[in-house]
Amino acid sequence: MTVCSIRVLPDSVLRQKAKKVTSIDSSVQRLIDDMIETMRAVSGVGLAAPQVGVSLRVAVIEIPGEEVIILLNPEIVKVGGKYLVEEACLSVPGYQGELERSVWVKVKAQDRQGKSIRLKGEGLLAQALQHEIDHLNGIVYIDHVQNPDKLWEVLPEARREEL
Ligand SMILES: [Zn+2]
């Protein structure tokens, strides 16, 4: 497994709509393993393939203390509630912002074997699912920040979970 370098804005790969995974071959398996390794190396809570320079619809999420979630071709199928959250992204280093997210989401996706899965997330998991699926659509959390006052610089030691 390899720790990949994280692409940061204004890298154009972060602005592309990522391609659907159609064949789950060994290169996709390697990508998944590298993404997990990279996410752990930088203590991230989630990572989307465009963040390591691969424009494919693959995301991994690991909420502290819980099992890693691997998502191929994830789609949000239902959302509920709205709240304001603070968020930070590995691809926007040194900043965090406040934005509105859904309280819970239901997602359908495929696992690494290609089997259809559905999951419901609330709280940090819901936030991570929305954040990573946004990445697959070329959207970065700062796009949801309503005004510049709601985006601020943070010192490395004051960082919150990054996605
Ligand atoms: Zn991010």
Boltz pocket constraint, residues with backbone or C-beta under 6 A from the ligand:
constraints:
  - pocket:
      binder: B
      contacts: [[A, 46], [A, 88], [A, 89], [A, 90], [A, 91], [A, 131], [A, 135], [A, 163]]
      max_distance: 6.0
